[in-house]
Structure formats: C-alpha cells, structure tokens
Amino acid sequence: MSTWSNLSSQDSASPLMEQLMFFHDHTLFILLMITIMIGYLLVSLYYNKLINRFLLEGQTIEVIWTVIPAVTLIFIALPSLRLLYLLDEVYDPMITLKIIGHQWYWSYEYSDFNQVEFDSYMVPEDDLSMGGFRLLEVDNNIVLPMLTQVRAIVTAADVLHSWAVPALGVKIDGTPGRLNQISFYLNRAGLFYGQCSEICGANHSFMPIGIESVSTKWFLNWVKSL
C-alpha cells in the first residue's frame, strides 16, 4: 500500500494494474524526451547570436512541428485506447460480487452463494488493533479467491459513491438506480486497501475498502463458515 514516503504507484496485484503501470511508464518516457528536446532548443536559442531579417515564412519547419506532435499523440493514444477497452471488458467471470454504497459504509453480496452478504464499516481509531491502519481498516473484509476472474457489480442506495482499489487498478462509480460492472483478476495473495473516491457527504473519508486475497480452498472454507 502507499505510505507518506511512496511517490510512485502501489505494487500491482492484478494484470490490469500492471498494464496501467506500463502505460504510465511509456507516457512518462515520451514526456521526458519532449521535455529534454524543448529544453535544449530553448537554451540554444538563448545563446544563439544569429538572426535572419528577411525570413518571412518557413513552410518546412511548420510541417515538421505539426507532424511530429501528431505522431507522438498517436503513440500515446493507441495503447491508451487498448487499455481502456481492456479495463471495461468482463469476460467469463468465475465469481460475482455485488457492491452497494451507503452513507457511509459498503454492503457486499456474493451472488453465487445463498445468504452470503454483510456490511463493512470502518474500524474507529480507538478500536484499532496494534499495527492497524488508521482510516483503512474495516470490520468485515471482502474475501476473494486469487487466480480467479471476479466480476464486481456496483451500485448505490442513496448518493453517488465510487469503489476504488488502487492495487487492483479498479475504480468504478456506484450510481443509485444503475448497475455498473467491472472485472479484475487477483494474481497474488494479500490484503489490499481502497476507499470511496467520490465525495458523498460528511463522512466520505470514513468508508474504506478491505480485500483479502486467499487461496480457493481457504475461500470455500470461509463461505461455509458463514
């Protein structure tokens, strides 16, 4: 998870987040090249003593400085569009999780199992156990099997909410009266945190998300215990 000293993205826990990080690095590399080139031109112009009093137009240079940015934008747009469609794709899910946002907590329902549903509230600071994270711990974590395609169906009971887990590269709006869906794949075990990312009222900052990624056997035992 991110801490105060971490300026980069969180470590990825899903293939989608890995692709987002690759695209981030790809775009930053292009921006770095542009910044170096523009900086070099500005410095060279500053120290250049030569002038051309009779220069009226330069069609060649105008074509160059139009074509090069257009090609650069294509190199950014194509992987961006590919990734955008990958994020929206929901293909052959093995388990479905329904998420309902409330003011100010989350409700979860496992649609593939009978009577598996619960509410998830933030743990108050006074009740945190040793080593717990302030404003991020919840009383009931989502438990999901790793190496499994998960479909999340998100809605809200009152106002707009947004279910976001950075380590999974997932962020989707919960809209009253509407079902939005997204798919993700947990490729490693762990505990991953998220928060509501849509301002939804006075306690917007106090509705975190906790996901436990476990083995399939452990997950089935957890379902049986409910």
C-alpha positions as CSV (number, residue, x, y, z in Angstrom):
1,M,0.0,0.0,0.0
2,S,1.0,3.6,-0.4
3,T,2.7,5.4,2.5
4,W,3.8,9.0,3.0
5,S,7.2,8.3,1.6
6,N,6.0,6.4,-1.5
7,L,5.7,8.8,-4.5
8,S,5.1,6.0,-7.1
9,S,2.1,3.7,-7.7
10,Q,1.3,0.8,-5.4
11,D,2.6,-2.6,-6.3
12,S,0.2,-4.2,-8.7
13,A,-1.9,-7.1,-7.6
14,S,-3.7,-7.7,-10.9
15,P,-2.8,-7.8,-14.6
16,L,-4.8,-4.7,-15.3
17,M,-2.8,-2.7,-12.8
18,E,0.4,-4.0,-14.4
19,Q,-0.8,-2.7,-17.8
20,L,-1.7,0.7,-16.3
21,M,1.8,1.0,-14.8
22,F,3.4,0.0,-18.2
23,F,1.3,2.7,-19.9
24,H,2.3,5.2,-17.2
25,D,6.0,4.5,-17.8
26,H,5.5,4.6,-21.6
27,T,3.8,8.0,-21.4
28,L,6.4,9.4,-19.0
29,F,9.3,8.3,-21.2
30,I,7.7,10.2,-24.2
31,L,7.1,13.3,-22.0
32,L,10.7,13.1,-20.8
33,M,12.0,13.1,-24.4
34,I,9.8,16.1,-25.3
35,T,11.0,18.0,-22.2
36,I,14.7,17.4,-23.0
37,M,14.2,18.4,-26.6
38,I,12.3,21.6,-25.7
39,G,14.8,22.5,-23.0
40,Y,17.7,22.0,-25.4
41,L,16.0,24.2,-28.1
42,L,15.3,27.0,-25.5
43,V,18.8,27.0,-24.2
44,S,20.3,27.0,-27.8
45,L,18.0,29.9,-28.8
46,Y,19.1,31.9,-25.7
47,Y,22.8,31.6,-26.7
48,N,22.2,32.0,-30.5
49,K,23.5,35.3,-31.8
50,L,22.4,34.8,-35.4
51,I,19.3,36.4,-36.9
52,N,17.6,36.4,-40.3
53,R,15.9,39.7,-41.0
54,F,14.5,38.5,-44.3
55,L,12.7,35.4,-43.1
56,L,9.0,35.7,-43.9
57,E,7.8,32.1,-43.8
58,G,9.1,28.6,-43.2
59,Q,6.7,26.0,-44.5
60,T,9.1,23.1,-44.0
61,I,9.6,23.8,-40.3
62,E,5.8,24.3,-39.9
63,V,5.1,20.9,-41.4
64,I,7.7,19.3,-39.2
65,W,6.4,20.8,-35.9
66,T,2.8,19.8,-36.9
67,V,3.6,16.2,-38.0
68,I,5.9,15.3,-35.1
69,P,3.4,16.1,-32.3
70,A,0.6,14.3,-34.3
71,V,2.8,11.1,-34.5
72,T,3.6,11.5,-30.8
73,L,0.0,11.6,-29.9
74,I,-0.7,8.5,-31.9
75,F,1.9,6.6,-30.0
76,I,0.1,7.6,-26.8
77,A,-3.4,7.2,-28.0
78,L,-3.2,3.7,-29.4
79,P,-2.1,1.9,-26.2
80,S,-4.4,4.2,-24.2
81,L,-7.5,3.1,-26.2
82,R,-6.4,-0.6,-26.0
83,L,-6.1,-0.3,-22.2
84,L,-9.4,1.5,-21.9
85,Y,-11.2,-1.4,-23.6
86,L,-9.3,-4.0,-21.5
87,L,-10.5,-2.3,-18.3
88,D,-14.1,-2.4,-19.4
89,E,-14.0,-6.0,-20.6
90,V,-15.9,-8.5,-18.5
91,Y,-15.0,-12.0,-19.8
92,D,-16.1,-15.3,-18.4
93,P,-16.2,-14.4,-14.6
94,M,-16.0,-17.3,-12.1
95,I,-17.4,-15.4,-9.2
96,T,-19.7,-12.3,-8.9
97,L,-19.5,-9.7,-6.1
98,K,-22.3,-7.2,-5.7
99,I,-21.3,-3.9,-4.0
100,I,-23.7,-1.4,-2.6
101,G,-22.6,2.0,-1.4
102,H,-24.3,3.7,1.5
103,Q,-23.8,6.8,3.5
104,W,-21.2,5.8,4.8
105,Y,-20.4,2.1,4.6
106,W,-20.4,-0.6,2.0
107,S,-22.6,-3.7,1.6
108,Y,-21.4,-6.8,-0.1
109,E,-23.4,-9.7,-1.6
110,Y,-21.9,-12.9,-3.1
111,S,-24.5,-13.7,-5.8
112,D,-23.2,-17.2,-6.4
113,F,-23.8,-18.3,-2.8
114,N,-27.0,-18.3,-0.7
115,Q,-27.2,-15.9,2.3
116,V,-23.6,-14.6,1.9
117,E,-23.9,-10.9,2.5
118,F,-22.6,-8.4,5.0
119,D,-22.0,-4.7,5.8
120,S,-18.5,-3.3,6.1
121,Y,-17.8,-0.4,8.4
122,M,-14.6,1.5,9.1
123,V,-12.9,0.5,12.4
124,P,-12.8,3.5,14.7
125,E,-9.4,4.7,15.7
126,D,-9.9,3.8,19.3
127,D,-10.7,0.2,18.4
128,L,-7.7,-0.4,16.1
129,S,-5.5,-3.3,16.9
130,M,-1.8,-3.0,17.1
131,G,-0.4,-2.4,13.6
132,G,-3.8,-1.4,12.2
133,F,-4.0,1.4,9.6
134,R,-6.0,4.4,10.5
135,L,-9.0,5.2,8.3
136,L,-8.3,2.0,6.2
137,E,-9.3,-1.0,8.5
138,V,-12.8,-2.4,8.2
139,D,-14.7,-4.8,10.5
140,N,-15.5,-7.1,7.6
141,N,-13.1,-7.5,4.7
142,I,-14.1,-8.8,1.3
143,V,-12.6,-12.3,0.9
144,L,-11.9,-13.4,-2.7
145,P,-10.0,-16.3,-4.2
146,M,-6.8,-15.5,-6.0
147,L,-6.1,-16.6,-9.6
148,T,-9.8,-16.2,-10.3
149,Q,-11.7,-13.8,-12.6
150,V,-14.0,-11.7,-10.4
151,R,-16.9,-9.6,-11.7
152,A,-18.0,-6.7,-9.5
153,I,-21.4,-5.2,-9.9
154,V,-21.6,-1.8,-8.2
155,T,-24.5,0.4,-7.3
156,A,-25.5,2.8,-4.5
157,A,-28.5,3.1,-2.2
158,D,-28.5,6.9,-1.7
159,V,-26.0,9.2,-3.4
160,L,-23.0,8.7,-5.8
161,H,-20.1,6.6,-4.5
162,S,-17.0,5.3,-6.1
163,W,-15.5,1.9,-5.3
164,A,-11.7,2.2,-5.8
165,V,-8.8,-0.2,-5.0
166,P,-5.5,1.2,-6.4
167,A,-3.5,-2.0,-6.2
168,L,-6.0,-3.7,-8.5
169,G,-6.3,-0.8,-10.9
170,V,-10.1,-0.7,-10.2
171,K,-12.2,2.4,-9.9
172,I,-15.9,2.3,-10.7
173,D,-18.9,4.6,-9.8
174,G,-21.8,3.4,-7.7
175,T,-24.8,5.2,-9.1
176,P,-28.3,5.0,-7.5
177,G,-30.7,3.1,-9.7
178,R,-28.0,1.8,-12.0
179,L,-25.7,-1.3,-12.1
180,N,-22.1,-0.8,-13.2
181,Q,-19.8,-3.7,-13.7
182,I,-16.1,-4.3,-13.8
183,S,-13.8,-7.3,-13.8
184,F,-10.5,-8.0,-12.2
185,Y,-8.1,-10.8,-11.5
186,L,-6.1,-11.2,-8.3
187,N,-2.8,-12.7,-9.1
188,R,-1.3,-12.9,-5.6
189,A,-2.4,-13.3,-2.0
190,G,-2.5,-10.3,0.3
191,L,-4.6,-7.6,1.9
192,F,-5.4,-4.7,-0.3
193,Y,-7.0,-1.4,0.8
194,G,-9.2,1.1,-1.1
195,Q,-11.5,4.0,-0.3
196,C,-14.6,5.7,-1.7
197,S,-13.4,8.1,-4.4
198,E,-16.5,10.2,-5.0
199,I,-17.4,12.9,-2.5
200,C,-20.6,11.5,-1.0
201,G,-21.2,13.6,2.1
202,A,-19.8,14.4,5.6
203,N,-18.3,11.0,6.2
204,H,-17.0,10.4,2.8
205,S,-13.4,9.9,4.1
206,F,-14.6,7.2,6.5
207,M,-15.8,4.4,4.2
208,P,-12.7,2.4,3.3
209,I,-12.4,-1.0,1.5
210,G,-10.5,-4.1,2.5
211,I,-9.9,-7.1,0.2
212,E,-8.3,-10.3,1.4
213,S,-7.0,-12.4,-1.5
214,V,-6.7,-16.0,-0.4
215,S,-6.5,-19.5,-1.9
216,T,-9.6,-21.1,-3.3
217,K,-9.7,-23.7,-0.6
218,W,-9.5,-21.1,2.2
219,F,-12.2,-19.1,0.4
220,L,-14.6,-22.1,0.3
221,N,-14.0,-22.8,3.9
222,W,-14.7,-19.1,4.7
223,V,-18.0,-19.3,2.8
224,K,-19.0,-22.5,4.6
225,S,-18.3,-20.8,8.0
226,L,-20.8,-18.0,7.3
